Amino acid sequence: MTGLSTILIAVGLFLAGGAYSFGRQQLPKGVVVLLAGAAAMCLVAGVLRIQGIWE
């Protein structure tokens, strides 16, 4: 269970970094919003799995 949680958090941080980078490069807002949303979902899922709320 913690292996998948770690992967979800790592992917979420990677996507958040991509969203930040794309935002700084003035790419279309839709791409930035899509990456930020995906990052948020991965991070929340990872944290919920660690806490045992969502299995």
Buried (B, 14 or more C-beta within 10 A) or exposed (E): EEEEBEEBBEBBBEBBEBBBEBBEEEEEEEBBEBBBEBBBBBBBBBBBBBEEEEE
